[in-house]
Amino acid sequence: MLQKARDKIRNLPLLNVVRRTWTETSMLEFGLLFVALPALLAAIETLPQTVQDSLTLHIESPTLWGAYLSNFVHGGTSHLVANIANYVLLMAVLLSLAIYANWERELYLTTIFFLTVLPLIVSAYSVWTLQGSGVVRTYGFSGIDAAFLGLLPVATFAFLRREVSSNIRLHHSLVLVAVEMALILFGWGGLSISVIGLSVLAILGTGLLYWDTRGEWGTLIDTPEYQTLLFIAIAFFLILPFQNLVNVETGTNVYGHLIGFVVGFLFLSVLSLVIDLRRQATEIQEEFAFTL
């Protein structure tokens, strides 16, 4: 009986996901993703306060140096720990999705973009929106965390494309984004035309997606491991953005969170949409030329 219980625990879907992610991730990849970046953020937190202050983004007198480095400075240990915890949690789910979708290269290239270019975008948007507001300076890794959160639906649909249907495209993830943005806008201002419009788009998009993939969900339905990973990814995406953009403490740079979140899902979704539109245009052109 004890052996049966151990076998059941050993074969739990979540443990299978963790096991596969661990075995298919090299020590170098694990170190870079889960050790190096948190260690860097922690090391910056140990710098003298005067040095940390010089690295923050001053809204009224921004510098390129401050615009970039301010994204890696924190306002205390609790701020640092929260951002590292969010990053590790999100990266663990993203990495699992990427491994199941054979999408690791895309994840790594996007991560490089988020760590090199995105900090400047977050800071530029923060300066633009906060100038004249009385806010003196901003700092923190939250905007980059939000980008990884925005990437979550894209990685989820990369997984679905691999395991469910080749008819699924990365930009179909905007269906999930529409649902989440409707929730966020509702949290900010209650029921509005934008909330209703996004909800309608989400329903129509879901219906079209199901129609294009009808009859192809058998593998997902029959595989508890896949269901568990999909449930975790969608649950995180439906809950965490609301926490990061609506249910926040006073003084939080919501604008930095928002632009990071938007870039997170648009970066690859728009690229996928452009590629798909070009493919369709080529097919139409070829069909038209053949008809002529």
Secondary structure, 3 states (H helix, E strand, C coil): CHHHHHHHHHCCHHHHHHHHHHHCCCHHHHHHHHHHHHHHHHHHHCCCHHHHHHHCEECCCCCHHHHHHHHHCCCCHHHHHHHHHHHHHHHHHHHHHHHHHCCHHHHHHHHHHHHHCHHHHHHHHHHHHHCCCCCCEECCCHHHHHHHHHHHHHHHHHHHHHHCCCCCCHHHHHHHHHHHHHHHHHHHHCCCHHHHHHHHHHHHHHHHHHHHHCCCCHHHHCCHHHHHHHHHHHHHHHHHHHHHHCCCCCCCCHHHHHHHHHHHHHHHHHHHHHHHHHHHHHHHHHHHHHHC
